[in-house]
């Protein structure tokens, strides 16, 4: 392939990707004409937050061009459009993961669509394992920073400048003003809100004792299998990001016991009302 042909092929792929993003956004707009102030991604066991949204329209992922289908039991697989805290929002009830076999471009495609709908803020939640002894299952953690150990990046490949810059700055991926707001809301609600670093690994297996020791050693406080790709794409697209994790199990190498998915989901569900109140409080004050 000649240099000119290679450039033409890259431009064609970029144009096609942007075309699919706009096509997907139009499917959502056909059912809901509001412009969302924020987009929310609901993680494992956190679907209860959806009950707090005054839903005006529901769009199944299967009906949105380009959207993958969630294969994880606790992820419903639908887009909820409505209001939360009196503000227009669009929420993903269920997300996608690298371990499901999707590329990170597929995993993050919905974030492109949420941005195309007009959302300027992304609120992302997840369930994670805690690696600090003083933090207990059920605690909420405000994400201050992250480490990407997925072995991949959703921005790999040709860059479309209409979606974002080739080399986006990641010195502060989690917006300082939003984090301060979340801390204020949590304090007013009497909710303990930890703050730390989230590390993303591929999964789907949980980590070994040696791996937990390594992850602690490189500066991580909690570990999970999501969030980081979506945040990278959100920052690439110019969105402000707020991230909150629910610590569902303790991953302390010296006292490690086998983890059970049912327990993890149950712990997330018990903590979910506090996360719901926090997110609703943030939305009310945006």
HELIX and SHEET records of a PDB file:
HELIX    1   1 UNK A    3  UNK A   29  1                                  27    
HELIX    2   2 UNK A   47  UNK A   52  5                                   6    
HELIX    3   3 UNK A   61  UNK A   63  5                                   3    
HELIX    4   4 UNK A   98  UNK A  100  5                                   3    
HELIX    5   5 UNK A  104  UNK A  116  1                                  13    
HELIX    6   6 UNK A  176  UNK A  189  1                                  14    
HELIX    7   7 UNK A  209  UNK A  217  1                                   9    
HELIX    8   8 UNK A  228  UNK A  236  1                                   9    
HELIX    9   9 UNK A  253  UNK A  255  5                                   3    
HELIX   10  10 UNK A  261  UNK A  285  1                                  25    
SHEET    1   A 9 UNK A  54  UNK A  60  0                                        
SHEET    2   A 9 UNK A  78  UNK A  84 -1                                        
SHEET    3   A 9 UNK A  87  UNK A  93 -1                                        
SHEET    4   A 9 UNK A  38  UNK A  42  1                                        
SHEET    5   A 9 UNK A 121  UNK A 130  1                                        
SHEET    6   A 9 UNK A 222  UNK A 224 -1                                        
SHEET    7   A 9 UNK A 193  UNK A 200  1                                        
SHEET    8   A 9 UNK A 140  UNK A 148  1                                        
SHEET    9   A 9 UNK A 240  UNK A 250 -1                                        
END                                                                             
